Amino acid sequence: MKRLCTTAIAVALSALCFGQASITIEECYSKARENYPLIRKLGLVEKTKEYNIDNLNKGYLPQLMFSSKATYQSDVTKIPIDLEAMGFKGVEIPHLSQDQYGISLDLNQTIWDGGAIKSSKETVKSSSEVEKSNIEVSLYAVNERINQIYFGILLADAQIEQNRLLKKILADNYSQVESYTKNGIANQSDLDAIKVDMIKAEQNEIDFVTARNTYITILAKLTGMEIDGDTRLVKPLPERPTQSDAFGRPEMSLFDAQVMKYRSDYNRINSGLYPRLSIFATGGYGKPGLDMFENKLAPYYIAGIKLNWNIGNFYSLKSQRKLIRNNIDMVENQRELFLFNTDIDKTQKELAIDKYMDQIKYDDEIIRLKTSIRKASEAKIANGTISGTDLMRDINSEHAAIQTKILHEIQLLLAIYDFKYVMNDF
């Protein structure tokens, strides 16, 4: 909370002092998540889950089926008794006609399905959680890209500012040496040596500005924010991050969801071991009806209770359970590997933070000494004791030391935020 307040105050002061829009890296994280196309898939996954569960719930409703038929068959069943031979003349045993018709409405109501619908709903929910966790992992990875781009812009800003200071120093020295040349203290070659580095400074500024504009364009696309060359990016404070663990990472939630998905498969398999109990009713109108000896259209109905039990599910039960256990073990192995690699990555980031902090301790002293040497050279060229080339060597040496400090500062910030990314400590 203290860090957030400090950042907010820094942003407010910057806006007052510079009168320009300012953004923080935390804002970039939030906007990039909102703007990333994949975020919309989270809502689609949730809707898909709701639709699937709604469809499964309908399995408890009575199932109705209407059917109708009209047939003509080449032959029909007859009773093979010769009544005339038995003395019954003029008597015929009725038989079905070859054309038959019928319409029927079948109703089936599940009483107990062995938990099939319930286990299917659990599978839908767990599968949805796996998919959403996968999306969260991808969304979280965007933060690492934000780190690279954001601190790339800050590095370019610092390089541009330092390069402009160098150009001023070069311009001031050029004016001085130009007057020395007129007075015969310096030569034209001294002026030319300074001029070469003035041109190089202009070239470097083009490189720095181009790099910044490229990063700005990418950041604007990632976040969806209106960011231009006048937008100021707030430089975070180089505070050592807190020690934490990786259990807040979205990958951990993904592993949990995958395990739950496989465990829900246990219930699905178990539901297949139980019998299914249902009641049914059929009402119809056809020729013939239920009385096969009445060769006429007649209504009819049938009602009853039905028990189905697929004993064959027991055959593969053992191997299916072993397969699920194996899948869970694979997920746990992935979790273990992730934690192992995260711990290594954490150690690397911590060592990088220590390295850059130690290097920065010496940067200021190196710059102070280089600045002292440069000023001494400026005095020497005024006396004609050194050449313009010697002066430029010392100016460039000071400039390189400052650029090194700038690079170390940005590398330290990037290492800190990379550590926060590894440990999910934003």
Residue, then its C-alpha position, 0 to 999 in steps of 0.5 A: m500500500k505504501r508503494l502504491c501511495t508513493t507511485a500515485i504521489a509521483v504521478a500527480l507531481s509529474a503531471l503538475c510539473f510537466g503538464q503532460a499525461s503520465i502512466t505507470i507500469e501497473e496501469c499498463y498491466s491492467k489495460a493490457r489485460e482488458n485489451y488483449p483479445l483473449i480476455r473475451k474468451l473467458g466470457l465465452v467459456e463461462k457461457t459455454k459451461e452454462y449452456n452445457i449444464d442447462n442441457l444436462n439438466k434437461g435430462y431429468l425432464p420427461q423425454l417424449m418421442f412421436s412416431s408414425k408408420a405406414t407399411y405394406q408387407s408381402d406376407v403376414t403371419k397366419i395360423p396353419i390350421d385347416l378348419e375344413a379338414m377338421g369339419f368346420k366348414g365356412v369358418e376362417i381364422p382371421h389374419l392381419s392385412q398386408d397394409q398396416y398403419g400406426i402412430s404412437l407417442d412414447l414417454n420415458q422418465t428417468i428415475w435414477d441414472g446412477g449419477a450420470i448427469k451429476s458426474s457429467k455436470e462436474t466434468v463440464k465445470s472442471s473442463s471449463e475451469v481448465e480452459k479458463s486457467n489456460i487463458e489466465v496463464s496466457l494473459y499473465a504472460v503478457n505482463e512479461r512483455i509489458n516489462q520488456i517494452y515499458f523499461g525499454i522506453l524508460l531506457a530510451d528516455a534516459q539515453i535521449e536525455q543524456n545524449r542531449l546533455l552530451k550534445k550541449i557539452l560538445a557544442d560548448n566545447y566546439s565554441q571554445v575550441e573555435s575561439y582557440t583556433k582563431n587565436g592560434i591555440a588550437n588547430q582545425s583538426d581539433l575542431d574536426a575531432i569535436k565535429v565528428d562526435m557531434i555528428k555521431a551524437e545526432q546519429n545516436e539520437i535518431d537511434f534512441v528516438t526510433a527505438r522509443n517510438t517503436y516501443i511506444t507504438i507496441l505499448a499502445k497496441l498492447t494496452g489500447m491506450e492513447i500513448d504518444g511521444d509526449t506521454r511520460l512513463v513513470k519510473p518505478l522506485p528500485e525497491r527490493p521485492t518482498q520474498s514470497d512463493a509461486f503459489g499465486r501464479p496462474e499456472m498453479s490454478l491450472f494444475d489444480a483445475q487439471v487434477m479436479k478434471y481427472r478426479s471428476d472422471y472417477n465419478r463419471i466412470n463410477s456412474g456407468l457401473y450402476p443400473r438405470l431405472s426409468i418408467f415409460a408409457t406409450g400411447g398409440y393408434g394403429k392397425p392392428g392395435l395390441d390385439m393382433f387378431e383385430n384387423k382394424l384401427a384401434p387405440y392402445y397404450i402400454a406403461g411400465i418400469k424399466l431397469n437397464w444395467n450394462i455389466g460390460n462397464f466392469y470389464s474396463l473399470k480397472s484400466q480406466r482408473k489406472l489411466i486417470r491415476n496416471n494422468i493425475d501423476m503427470v499433472e503433479n509431475q508438471r507442477e513439481l517441474f514448474l516449481f523447480n524451474t520457478d525456484i531456479d528463475k527466482t534465484q537468478k533474478e535475485l542474483a541479478i538484482d544484487k549484481y546491479m545494486d552492487q554495480i550502481k554503487y560504483d557508477d557515481e564515483i566513476i562518473r565523478l572521476k570521469t567528469s573531473i578528467r573531462k574538465a581537466s582536459e577542457a582546461k588543457i586544450a585551452n592551454g594548447t597542451i592536448s589535442g581535440t582528439d584527446l579531449m573527445r576521448d575524455i568526453n566520450s569516456e565520461h558519456a560512456a560511464i553515464q550511459t553505463k549507469i543508466l543501463h544499470e538502473i534500468q537493468l535493475l528495475l527490469a530485474i526487480y519486475d521480472f522477479k515480481y513476475v516470477m513470484n506474482d508479486f505485482 
